[in-house]
Amino acid sequence: MRSICPTLIAAAIMLFSAAVTSAEDNGWVSLMDGKTFDGWKINENEESWTIEDGAFVAQGERSHLFYVGDDRPFKNFEFKCQVKTMPNSNGGIYFHTDFQEEGWPKGGFECQVNNTYEKDPKKTGSLYAVTNILYDAPADDNEWFDYQIIVKGNHVQTIINGDVCIDYYEPQGAKPGKAFERVLSSGTFALQAHDPGSKVYFRNIMVKRLPE
């Protein structure tokens, strides 16, 4: 067996260390390990969530998977993950929300996940019930697609596969009420299991905090 040159080993270690340092310098933090629900908490119907090939899988009765791995609320941030939907599936990604024991999240905003779900016209990329995509979905079923959410002050963008879908500016002075059911604040993230007929996968979930 040929021995491995110590110089090559040292070089490999340096390259690995540089890559880790670079990722840390960029500010991106992974929110999942792909093997467990560490850092996350399911609020109801735990059987609606499983892990498959490094992805969270949502399928079953209504349930939400909240990120609880950081006590500091997220206000301004870049969030990114990869999503895959099966045909006629509905799901969602919440931000600025808080853990609750049951029910649809009362706090925060939902970024819609829906490419072909027949019962709801609001498509993937919509800022649900705030500004919606009602016609052609920006992604396809049975394929992984990139989902990015950027929040800076009163500005929210949803970006699917590199294309901006929603570019929303919350009016100054907006307060919860009839005109504004939800307002930007701070909080955590939650993933949605919508119904037994919907199956949605989430993987490579990462976030980067932005200056406040």
N, C-alpha and C positions, 0 to 999 in steps of 0.2 A: 504494500500500500504506500502510495506516495505521501510524504508529509506536506502539510500546508505551510507555506512561507509565513513566518511571524509578521512580516511587513504587510502582507495582504490582509491578515487578520486584523492588525491594528488599523489599517485603512478602512476596512469594512465597519469596524466599531466607530470610527470617527464619522463616517458617512451617516450611519444610523443615528448617532447622537446629534449630528447637524440637522437631520430631518425632523427629529423630535423637537429640538430647540426652535426650528423654523415654524412648526405647527403651533407651539406655545406662543411664540412671538406674534403670530397672526391673530391670536386671541380666540381661536375656535376651540370649543370644548365638546367632546362627545357626550351625549346624554344616555347612551345605552351601550351595553357590552355585547349584545347579540346572543347572549346565553341565558340571562336571567332578567327578572323584573326589578333588579336592584335600582333604587332611585325613583321608582314609579309606584303608584298606588291605585288599585282598581276600586271603584266606589260601589258597584253593585253587579250582580250576575258575573262573578269571577270566571265562570266557564266560557264566557264570550271571548276570552283572550288566551292565546297560546303563542308559542315561539317556534318558528320554523325556519331553518336555514339562515339564522341570524336576523330574522325579521319578526316584529310583532304582528300577529295576525288577529284581526277583528272579525268575528262572525258569531252572532247570537243575539239574545235579547239585549235591549238597550243597556249600554255600559260605557263608562268613560275611564280612561287610563291617564291619571294625572302625574306630572313630573313633580316629585317632592324631594329631589336630591340636592336642592340648594335653598337655604332659608332666605336668601336675598331675592326679593321680587325682581322680575325682568320688566324694564320699562322700554328703553330703546335697545334694539337688537337686530341682528340678522339671524334668521332661523332657516335651516335647510335640511331636507331629507329626501329620500326616494320613496315613491308610492307606487303600488300596483293594485288595480281594481279588476275584479272579475265582472263579467257582464251583468248589467242591471243591479249594480251595487252603489250604496250610499255610505259616506263617512264624513269625517271632518277633522280639522286641526284647530283647536282653540288656543288663543293667547290672551294675556291679561286676565286670566280667570283664577279661581280658587277652588280648592278641593271641597266637594260637597258629597254627602253620603248617598244621594240618589237623585234621579231626575236629570233633565237637560240642564247644562250649566247656566246659571242665572247671570254670572259675571263674565265679562270679556267678549271677544269677537270670535266667530267661527269662520274659518277659511274652508270653503266647501270642497269636498271630494266627491265627484259625481260625473262620470263620463256618459253613462247610458241609463241611469236609473229612471224608470218610466213615471214614477209618481211625483217627482219633483223636477221642475224645469231648470232650477238653478244649477249651473254646471261648475266643474272644477275651476278653481281660481276665484270664484265669487267671494266677496266679503258678505257673508250671508245676511240677507234682508237689509243690507245697507247699500251696496251697489253690486249688481248681479250680472252674470253672463248667462243669457237665456237661450242661446242658439247652439252654435257649434262648440263642443268641448275642445279645449286646447291639448288634450291628451287622449290616448286610446286605451281600451281595456286590454288585459293580458300582457301589458308591457310596462316595465319600470319607467317612471318619469320623474324628473327633478322638480321638487316643489320648494320654492323659496319665499319667505315672508320677511319683509323689512319694515321696521317701525322706527321712525325718527320724529319725535315730537308729535305733531298732529298729522303726519304723513304716513300712509300705509301703502305698500306695494305688495302684490302677489305676482310671482314670476314662475312660469311653468316652462320647463325646458329652455330657459334663457330668454323667454319672451315675456314682457310685462303684460299682465292681463288686467289688473286693477291698479289704478293710480289715484288713491283717495286722499283728500285733504279734509279733515274734520274742521268745521267752522269754529272760529275762535269763540270761546264762551259757551260752547255746547254743554248742556246739562241733561241728565236723565229725565225723560218725560215723554210726552206723546210724539214730539218731533225727533227725539234722539233716545231710542230705547236703550242703547249702549253707548258709552263714551270711553275714550282712551284713558287708561290709568296706568296700572302695573299689575303684575301677578305672574302666574306660571302658565305652563302649556298643558293641554289635554288632548288625547286622541279619542276618536269616537267609534264605538261599535253601534251601528244604527239599528239593525234588525237581523233576524235569522237568515233572511234571503240574501243579505249583502256580505261580501267577503272582500276585505281590504288589507293589504300588507303595507307595513311601514318599516324602513330600515335606514341605517346610516344617518341617524338623527343627530344634528349638531347645532350649536348656537354660539354666537359671538356677541358679547355685550358692546353697545355703542355708548359714547359719552352722553350724559344727561344734561 
